[in-house]
Amino acid sequence: MTMFTIFGVLIFGLLLLGSSVVMKKRWLSILSMVPIVIAVGQLTMLYLMGM
């Protein structure tokens, strides 16, 4: 994954999280954690490979 894709996924996850807070849907906030975790994992991988 490229940096652009990672940030896209991260922003998508944060938007989902924001909308879940507004609509008070617990399952949506759990669902929104998935793209956030994936994006953070990818960033960590890139960071560790860069070192």
Predicted model as a PDB file, atoms N, CA, C, CB and O in Angstrom, pLDDT in the B-factor column:
MODEL        1                                                                  
ATOM      1  N   MET A   1       0.844  -1.201   0.000  1.00 61.00           N  
ATOM      2  CA  MET A   1       0.000   0.000   0.000  1.00 61.00           C  
ATOM      3  C   MET A   1       0.879   1.251   0.000  1.00 61.00           C  
ATOM      4  CB  MET A   1      -0.955   0.006   1.231  1.00 61.00           C  
ATOM      5  O   MET A   1       1.911   1.302   0.669  1.00 61.00           O  
ATOM      6  N   THR A   2       0.457   2.241  -0.750  1.00 77.00           N  
ATOM      7  CA  THR A   2       1.192   3.505  -0.775  1.00 77.00           C  
ATOM      8  C   THR A   2       0.742   4.390   0.385  1.00 77.00           C  
ATOM      9  CB  THR A   2       0.986   4.234  -2.126  1.00 77.00           C  
ATOM     10  O   THR A   2      -0.287   4.131   1.009  1.00 77.00           O  
ATOM     11  N   MET A   3       1.511   5.426   0.665  1.00 77.00           N  
ATOM     12  CA  MET A   3       1.164   6.360   1.737  1.00 77.00           C  
ATOM     13  C   MET A   3      -0.209   6.988   1.481  1.00 77.00           C  
ATOM     14  CB  MET A   3       2.241   7.460   1.864  1.00 77.00           C  
ATOM     15  O   MET A   3      -1.006   7.156   2.404  1.00 77.00           O  
ATOM     16  N   PHE A   4      -0.473   7.331   0.219  1.00 82.00           N  
ATOM     17  CA  PHE A   4      -1.747   7.962  -0.147  1.00 82.00           C  
ATOM     18  C   PHE A   4      -2.927   7.055   0.208  1.00 82.00           C  
ATOM     19  CB  PHE A   4      -1.768   8.297  -1.654  1.00 82.00           C  
ATOM     20  O   PHE A   4      -3.926   7.512   0.763  1.00 82.00           O  
ATOM     21  N   THR A   5      -2.802   5.763  -0.120  1.00 86.00           N  
ATOM     22  CA  THR A   5      -3.860   4.793   0.164  1.00 86.00           C  
ATOM     23  C   THR A   5      -4.058   4.646   1.663  1.00 86.00           C  
ATOM     24  CB  THR A   5      -3.532   3.430  -0.465  1.00 86.00           C  
ATOM     25  O   THR A   5      -5.190   4.586   2.143  1.00 86.00           O  
ATOM     26  N   ILE A   6      -2.939   4.587   2.412  1.00 82.00           N  
ATOM     27  CA  ILE A   6      -3.010   4.432   3.859  1.00 82.00           C  
ATOM     28  C   ILE A   6      -3.758   5.601   4.485  1.00 82.00           C  
ATOM     29  CB  ILE A   6      -1.603   4.317   4.458  1.00 82.00           C  
ATOM     30  O   ILE A   6      -4.629   5.397   5.331  1.00 82.00           O  
ATOM     31  N   PHE A   7      -3.425   6.831   4.075  1.00 85.00           N  
ATOM     32  CA  PHE A   7      -4.098   7.991   4.635  1.00 85.00           C  
ATOM     33  C   PHE A   7      -5.567   8.047   4.212  1.00 85.00           C  
ATOM     34  CB  PHE A   7      -3.383   9.264   4.211  1.00 85.00           C  
ATOM     35  O   PHE A   7      -6.420   8.508   4.969  1.00 85.00           O  
ATOM     36  N   GLY A   8      -5.853   7.574   2.998  1.00 87.00           N  
ATOM     37  CA  GLY A   8      -7.243   7.489   2.540  1.00 87.00           C  
ATOM     38  C   GLY A   8      -8.065   6.564   3.421  1.00 87.00           C  
ATOM     39  O   GLY A   8      -9.183   6.895   3.817  1.00 87.00           O  
ATOM     40  N   VAL A   9      -7.492   5.386   3.729  1.00 88.00           N  
ATOM     41  CA  VAL A   9      -8.164   4.409   4.592  1.00 88.00           C  
ATOM     42  C   VAL A   9      -8.338   4.974   6.000  1.00 88.00           C  
ATOM     43  CB  VAL A   9      -7.366   3.086   4.642  1.00 88.00           C  
ATOM     44  O   VAL A   9      -9.385   4.794   6.622  1.00 88.00           O  
ATOM     45  N   LEU A  10      -7.309   5.656   6.498  1.00 86.00           N  
ATOM     46  CA  LEU A  10      -7.358   6.247   7.838  1.00 86.00           C  
ATOM     47  C   LEU A  10      -8.456   7.307   7.926  1.00 86.00           C  
ATOM     48  CB  LEU A  10      -5.995   6.866   8.203  1.00 86.00           C  
ATOM     49  O   LEU A  10      -9.222   7.326   8.889  1.00 86.00           O  
ATOM     50  N   ILE A  11      -8.536   8.189   6.925  1.00 89.00           N  
ATOM     51  CA  ILE A  11      -9.559   9.235   6.886  1.00 89.00           C  
ATOM     52  C   ILE A  11     -10.948   8.613   6.777  1.00 89.00           C  
ATOM     53  CB  ILE A  11      -9.308  10.198   5.705  1.00 89.00           C  
ATOM     54  O   ILE A  11     -11.886   9.071   7.430  1.00 89.00           O  
ATOM     55  N   PHE A  12     -11.085   7.561   5.948  1.00 88.00           N  
ATOM     56  CA  PHE A  12     -12.347   6.848   5.805  1.00 88.00           C  
ATOM     57  C   PHE A  12     -12.805   6.281   7.150  1.00 88.00           C  
ATOM     58  CB  PHE A  12     -12.210   5.722   4.769  1.00 88.00           C  
ATOM     59  O   PHE A  12     -13.981   6.382   7.501  1.00 88.00           O  
ATOM     60  N   GLY A  13     -11.880   5.690   7.895  1.00 84.00           N  
ATOM     61  CA  GLY A  13     -12.181   5.143   9.209  1.00 84.00           C  
ATOM     62  C   GLY A  13     -12.608   6.215  10.193  1.00 84.00           C  
ATOM     63  O   GLY A  13     -13.542   6.018  10.971  1.00 84.00           O  
ATOM     64  N   LEU A  14     -11.917   7.360  10.160  1.00 86.00           N  
ATOM     65  CA  LEU A  14     -12.261   8.455  11.060  1.00 86.00           C  
ATOM     66  C   LEU A  14     -13.631   9.050  10.728  1.00 86.00           C  
ATOM     67  CB  LEU A  14     -11.192   9.541  10.996  1.00 86.00           C  
ATOM     68  O   LEU A  14     -14.376   9.434  11.629  1.00 86.00           O  
ATOM     69  N   LEU A  15     -13.966   9.126   9.429  1.00 88.00           N  
ATOM     70  CA  LEU A  15     -15.290   9.598   9.014  1.00 88.00           C  
ATOM     71  C   LEU A  15     -16.380   8.656   9.513  1.00 88.00           C  
ATOM     72  CB  LEU A  15     -15.362   9.728   7.483  1.00 88.00           C  
ATOM     73  O   LEU A  15     -17.419   9.100  10.002  1.00 88.00           O  
ATOM     74  N   LEU A  16     -16.134   7.338   9.383  1.00 85.00           N  
ATOM     75  CA  LEU A  16     -17.082   6.340   9.881  1.00 85.00           C  
ATOM     76  C   LEU A  16     -17.268   6.485  11.379  1.00 85.00           C  
ATOM     77  CB  LEU A  16     -16.608   4.921   9.540  1.00 85.00           C  
ATOM     78  O   LEU A  16     -18.388   6.415  11.885  1.00 85.00           O  
ATOM     79  N   LEU A  17     -16.162   6.688  12.088  1.00 84.00           N  
ATOM     80  CA  LEU A  17     -16.206   6.844  13.538  1.00 84.00           C  
ATOM     81  C   LEU A  17     -17.027   8.077  13.915  1.00 84.00           C  
ATOM     82  CB  LEU A  17     -14.780   6.951  14.115  1.00 84.00           C  
ATOM     83  O   LEU A  17     -17.838   8.036  14.840  1.00 84.00           O  
ATOM     84  N   GLY A  18     -16.806   9.172  13.186  1.00 85.00           N  
ATOM     85  CA  GLY A  18     -17.560  10.404  13.442  1.00 85.00           C  
ATOM     86  C   GLY A  18     -19.047  10.234  13.204  1.00 85.00           C  
ATOM     87  O   GLY A  18     -19.864  10.704  13.996  1.00 85.00           O  
ATOM     88  N   SER A  19     -19.408   9.558  12.105  1.00 86.00           N  
ATOM     89  CA  SER A  19     -20.829   9.358  11.801  1.00 86.00           C  
ATOM     90  C   SER A  19     -21.471   8.394  12.784  1.00 86.00           C  
ATOM     91  CB  SER A  19     -21.003   8.837  10.374  1.00 86.00           C  
ATOM     92  O   SER A  19     -22.662   8.510  13.070  1.00 86.00           O  
ATOM     93  N   SER A  20     -20.703   7.443  13.307  1.00 81.00           N  
ATOM     94  CA  SER A  20     -21.255   6.502  14.287  1.00 81.00           C  
ATOM     95  C   SER A  20     -21.558   7.223  15.596  1.00 81.00           C  
ATOM     96  CB  SER A  20     -20.276   5.329  14.534  1.00 81.00           C  
ATOM     97  O   SER A  20     -22.525   6.892  16.283  1.00 81.00           O  
ATOM     98  N   VAL A  21     -20.725   8.216  15.944  1.00 82.00           N  
ATOM     99  CA  VAL A  21     -20.966   9.004  17.158  1.00 82.00           C  
ATOM    100  C   VAL A  21     -22.233   9.837  16.995  1.00 82.00           C  
ATOM    101  CB  VAL A  21     -19.754   9.920  17.472  1.00 82.00           C  
ATOM    102  O   VAL A  21     -23.044   9.936  17.915  1.00 82.00           O  
ATOM    103  N   VAL A  22     -22.395  10.436  15.813  1.00 86.00           N  
ATOM    104  CA  VAL A  22     -23.573  11.269  15.538  1.00 86.00           C  
ATOM    105  C   VAL A  22     -24.862  10.440  15.569  1.00 86.00           C  
ATOM    106  CB  VAL A  22     -23.426  11.962  14.172  1.00 86.00           C  
ATOM    107  O   VAL A  22     -25.871  10.863  16.134  1.00 86.00           O  
ATOM    108  N   MET A  23     -24.811   9.247  14.948  1.00 84.00           N  
ATOM    109  CA  MET A  23     -26.001   8.399  14.863  1.00 84.00           C  
ATOM    110  C   MET A  23     -26.164   7.460  16.058  1.00 84.00           C  
ATOM    111  CB  MET A  23     -25.952   7.588  13.598  1.00 84.00           C  
ATOM    112  O   MET A  23     -27.147   6.727  16.159  1.00 84.00           O  
ATOM    113  N   LYS A  24     -25.162   7.497  16.977  1.00 84.00           N  
ATOM    114  CA  LYS A  24     -25.182   6.662  18.178  1.00 84.00           C  
ATOM    115  C   LYS A  24     -25.374   5.184  17.852  1.00 84.00           C  
ATOM    116  CB  LYS A  24     -26.284   7.124  19.112  1.00 84.00           C  
ATOM    117  O   LYS A  24     -26.188   4.493  18.465  1.00 84.00           O  
ATOM    118  N   LYS A  25     -24.596   4.714  16.864  1.00 81.00           N  
ATOM    119  CA  LYS A  25     -24.645   3.296  16.499  1.00 81.00           C  
ATOM    120  C   LYS A  25     -23.338   2.627  16.912  1.00 81.00           C  
ATOM    121  CB  LYS A  25     -24.896   3.119  14.968  1.00 81.00           C  
ATOM    122  O   LYS A  25     -22.275   2.906  16.357  1.00 81.00           O  
ATOM    123  N   ARG A  26     -23.440   1.726  17.915  1.00 80.00           N  
ATOM    124  CA  ARG A  26     -22.251   1.091  18.462  1.00 80.00           C  
ATOM    125  C   ARG A  26     -21.556   0.179  17.442  1.00 80.00           C  
ATOM    126  CB  ARG A  26     -22.619   0.294  19.700  1.00 80.00           C  
ATOM    127  O   ARG A  26     -20.328   0.163  17.351  1.00 80.00           O  
ATOM    128  N   TRP A  27     -22.353  -0.580  16.677  1.00 80.00           N  
ATOM    129  CA  TRP A  27     -21.767  -1.515  15.702  1.00 80.00           C  
ATOM    130  C   TRP A  27     -20.970  -0.776  14.633  1.00 80.00           C  
ATOM    131  CB  TRP A  27     -22.866  -2.358  15.038  1.00 80.00           C  
ATOM    132  O   TRP A  27     -19.976  -1.292  14.122  1.00 80.00           O  
ATOM    133  N   LEU A  28     -21.417   0.453  14.295  1.00 78.00           N  
ATOM    134  CA  LEU A  28     -20.718   1.237  13.264  1.00 78.00           C  
ATOM    135  C   LEU A  28     -19.363   1.719  13.785  1.00 78.00           C  
ATOM    136  CB  LEU A  28     -21.581   2.448  12.820  1.00 78.00           C  
ATOM    137  O   LEU A  28     -18.393   1.797  13.031  1.00 78.00           O  
ATOM    138  N   SER A  29     -19.305   2.039  15.072  1.00 78.00           N  
ATOM    139  CA  SER A  29     -18.026   2.482  15.634  1.00 78.00           C  
ATOM    140  C   SER A  29     -17.043   1.324  15.711  1.00 78.00           C  
ATOM    141  CB  SER A  29     -18.231   3.097  17.028  1.00 78.00           C  
ATOM    142  O   SER A  29     -15.840   1.519  15.535  1.00 78.00           O  
ATOM    143  N   ILE A  30     -17.547   0.111  15.976  1.00 82.00           N  
ATOM    144  CA  ILE A  30     -16.688  -1.078  15.979  1.00 82.00           C  
ATOM    145  C   ILE A  30     -16.179  -1.335  14.562  1.00 82.00           C  
ATOM    146  CB  ILE A  30     -17.456  -2.324  16.523  1.00 82.00           C  
ATOM    147  O   ILE A  30     -15.007  -1.650  14.355  1.00 82.00           O  
ATOM    148  N   LEU A  31     -17.092  -1.194  13.587  1.00 81.00           N  
ATOM    149  CA  LEU A  31     -16.747  -1.396  12.178  1.00 81.00           C  
ATOM    150  C   LEU A  31     -15.696  -0.381  11.725  1.00 81.00           C  
ATOM    151  CB  LEU A  31     -18.006  -1.287  11.295  1.00 81.00           C  
ATOM    152  O   LEU A  31     -14.803  -0.717  10.948  1.00 81.00           O  
ATOM    153  N   SER A  32     -15.801   0.850  12.205  1.00 81.00           N  
ATOM    154  CA  SER A  32     -14.876   1.909  11.788  1.00 81.00           C  
ATOM    155  C   SER A  32     -13.477   1.701  12.353  1.00 81.00           C  
ATOM    156  CB  SER A  32     -15.406   3.267  12.220  1.00 81.00           C  
ATOM    157  O   SER A  32     -12.515   2.274  11.842  1.00 81.00           O  
ATOM    158  N   MET A  33     -13.352   0.889  13.402  1.00 84.00           N  
ATOM    159  CA  MET A  33     -12.040   0.613  13.980  1.00 84.00           C  
ATOM    160  C   MET A  33     -11.181  -0.216  13.017  1.00 84.00           C  
ATOM    161  CB  MET A  33     -12.192  -0.123  15.325  1.00 84.00           C  
ATOM    162  O   MET A  33      -9.954  -0.117  13.030  1.00 84.00           O  
ATOM    163  N   VAL A  34     -11.834  -1.030  12.182  1.00 88.00           N  
ATOM    164  CA  VAL A  34     -11.103  -1.922  11.268  1.00 88.00           C  
ATOM    165  C   VAL A  34     -10.185  -1.149  10.317  1.00 88.00           C  
ATOM    166  CB  VAL A  34     -12.091  -2.763  10.456  1.00 88.00           C  
ATOM    167  O   VAL A  34      -8.984  -1.419  10.296  1.00 88.00           O  
ATOM    168  N   PRO A  35     -10.707  -0.185   9.519  1.00 85.00           N  
ATOM    169  CA  PRO A  35      -9.792   0.561   8.635  1.00 85.00           C  
ATOM    170  C   PRO A  35      -8.733   1.355   9.381  1.00 85.00           C  
ATOM    171  CB  PRO A  35     -10.579   1.499   7.767  1.00 85.00           C  
ATOM    172  O   PRO A  35      -7.615   1.507   8.889  1.00 85.00           O  
ATOM    173  N   ILE A  36      -9.072   1.868  10.574  1.00 85.00           N  
ATOM    174  CA  ILE A  36      -8.102   2.635  11.361  1.00 85.00           C  
ATOM    175  C   ILE A  36      -6.946   1.735  11.791  1.00 85.00           C  
ATOM    176  CB  ILE A  36      -8.780   3.270  12.600  1.00 85.00           C  
ATOM    177  O   ILE A  36      -5.778   2.104  11.668  1.00 85.00           O  
ATOM    178  N   VAL A  37      -7.288   0.551  12.298  1.00 89.00           N  
ATOM    179  CA  VAL A  37      -6.263  -0.406  12.740  1.00 89.00           C  
ATOM    180  C   VAL A  37      -5.387  -0.851  11.573  1.00 89.00           C  
ATOM    181  CB  VAL A  37      -6.922  -1.633  13.400  1.00 89.00           C  
ATOM    182  O   VAL A  37      -4.168  -0.956  11.710  1.00 89.00           O  
ATOM    183  N   ILE A  38      -6.015  -1.114  10.418  1.00 88.00           N  
ATOM    184  CA  ILE A  38      -5.266  -1.521   9.223  1.00 88.00           C  
ATOM    185  C   ILE A  38      -4.290  -0.416   8.806  1.00 88.00           C  
ATOM    186  CB  ILE A  38      -6.236  -1.853   8.055  1.00 88.00           C  
ATOM    187  O   ILE A  38      -3.123  -0.690   8.526  1.00 88.00           O  
ATOM    188  N   ALA A  39      -4.766   0.822   8.766  1.00 87.00           N  
ATOM    189  CA  ALA A  39      -3.926   1.953   8.351  1.00 87.00           C  
ATOM    190  C   ALA A  39      -2.760   2.157   9.311  1.00 87.00           C  
ATOM    191  CB  ALA A  39      -4.761   3.235   8.265  1.00 87.00           C  
ATOM    192  O   ALA A  39      -1.627   2.374   8.879  1.00 87.00           O  
ATOM    193  N   VAL A  40      -3.034   2.089  10.608  1.00 87.00           N  
ATOM    194  CA  VAL A  40      -1.972   2.268  11.607  1.00 87.00           C  
ATOM    195  C   VAL A  40      -0.948   1.136  11.505  1.00 87.00           C  
ATOM    196  CB  VAL A  40      -2.570   2.322  13.036  1.00 87.00           C  
ATOM    197  O   VAL A  40       0.257   1.362  11.620  1.00 87.00           O  
ATOM    198  N   GLY A  41      -1.443  -0.079  11.290  1.00 88.00           N  
ATOM    199  CA  GLY A  41      -0.553  -1.222  11.107  1.00 88.00           C  
ATOM    200  C   GLY A  41       0.363  -1.049   9.906  1.00 88.00           C  
ATOM    201  O   GLY A  41       1.557  -1.338   9.976  1.00 88.00           O  
ATOM    202  N   GLN A  42      -0.206  -0.577   8.804  1.00 89.00           N  
ATOM    203  CA  GLN A  42       0.583  -0.350   7.584  1.00 89.00           C  
ATOM    204  C   GLN A  42       1.631   0.744   7.799  1.00 89.00           C  
ATOM    205  CB  GLN A  42      -0.343   0.031   6.409  1.00 89.00           C  
ATOM    206  O   GLN A  42       2.771   0.619   7.352  1.00 89.00           O  
ATOM    207  N   LEU A  43       1.234   1.819   8.488  1.00 85.00           N  
ATOM    208  CA  LEU A  43       2.189   2.900   8.771  1.00 85.00           C  
ATOM    209  C   LEU A  43       3.326   2.397   9.648  1.00 85.00           C  
ATOM    210  CB  LEU A  43       1.482   4.088   9.454  1.00 85.00           C  
ATOM    211  O   LEU A  43       4.483   2.757   9.433  1.00 85.00           O  
ATOM    212  N   THR A  44       3.006   1.570  10.632  1.00 89.00           N  
ATOM    213  CA  THR A  44       4.028   1.002  11.518  1.00 89.00           C  
ATOM    214  C   THR A  44       4.988   0.120  10.722  1.00 89.00           C  
ATOM    215  CB  THR A  44       3.371   0.187  12.660  1.00 89.00           C  
ATOM    216  O   THR A  44       6.202   0.178  10.918  1.00 89.00           O  
ATOM    217  N   MET A  45       4.434  -0.700   9.818  1.00 89.00           N  
ATOM    218  CA  MET A  45       5.267  -1.558   8.971  1.00 89.00           C  
ATOM    219  C   MET A  45       6.246  -0.725   8.134  1.00 89.00           C  
ATOM    220  CB  MET A  45       4.381  -2.420   8.050  1.00 89.00           C  
ATOM    221  O   MET A  45       7.438  -1.025   8.067  1.00 89.00           O  
ATOM    222  N   LEU A  46       5.716   0.327   7.497  1.00 85.00           N  
ATOM    223  CA  LEU A  46       6.552   1.199   6.665  1.00 85.00           C  
ATOM    224  C   LEU A  46       7.657   1.862   7.509  1.00 85.00           C  
ATOM    225  CB  LEU A  46       5.678   2.283   5.975  1.00 85.00           C  
ATOM    226  O   LEU A  46       8.807   1.972   7.083  1.00 85.00           O  
ATOM    227  N   TYR A  47       7.273   2.293   8.701  1.00 85.00           N  
ATOM    228  CA  TYR A  47       8.216   2.956   9.597  1.00 85.00           C  
ATOM    229  C   TYR A  47       9.336   1.995  10.004  1.00 85.00           C  
ATOM    230  CB  TYR A  47       7.488   3.491  10.847  1.00 85.00           C  
ATOM    231  O   TYR A  47      10.513   2.355   9.990  1.00 85.00           O  
ATOM    232  N   LEU A  48       8.950   0.765  10.367  1.00 86.00           N  
ATOM    233  CA  LEU A  48       9.945  -0.224  10.775  1.00 86.00           C  
ATOM    234  C   LEU A  48      10.847  -0.643   9.617  1.00 86.00           C  
ATOM    235  CB  LEU A  48       9.255  -1.446  11.356  1.00 86.00           C  
ATOM    236  O   LEU A  48      12.040  -0.873   9.816  1.00 86.00           O  
ATOM    237  N   MET A  49      10.288  -0.745   8.406  1.00 87.00           N  
ATOM    238  CA  MET A  49      11.100  -1.098   7.235  1.00 87.00           C  
ATOM    239  C   MET A  49      12.059   0.030   6.877  1.00 87.00           C  
ATOM    240  CB  MET A  49      10.200  -1.423   6.034  1.00 87.00           C  
ATOM    241  O   MET A  49      13.159  -0.212   6.381  1.00 87.00           O  
ATOM    242  N   GLY A  50      11.634   1.255   7.130  1.00 82.00           N  
ATOM    243  CA  GLY A  50      12.472   2.411   6.838  1.00 82.00           C  
ATOM    244  C   GLY A  50      13.666   2.533   7.755  1.00 82.00           C  
ATOM    245  O   GLY A  50      14.659   3.163   7.392  1.00 82.00           O  
ATOM    246  N   MET A  51      13.594   1.942   8.939  1.00 70.00           N  
ATOM    247  CA  MET A  51      14.667   2.033   9.917  1.00 70.00           C  
ATOM    248  C   MET A  51      15.779   1.075   9.668  1.00 70.00           C  
ATOM    249  CB  MET A  51      14.143   1.815  11.266  1.00 70.00           C  
ATOM    250  O   MET A  51      16.751   1.048  10.422  1.00 70.00           O  
TER     251      MET A  51                                                      
ENDMDL                                                                          
END                                                                             
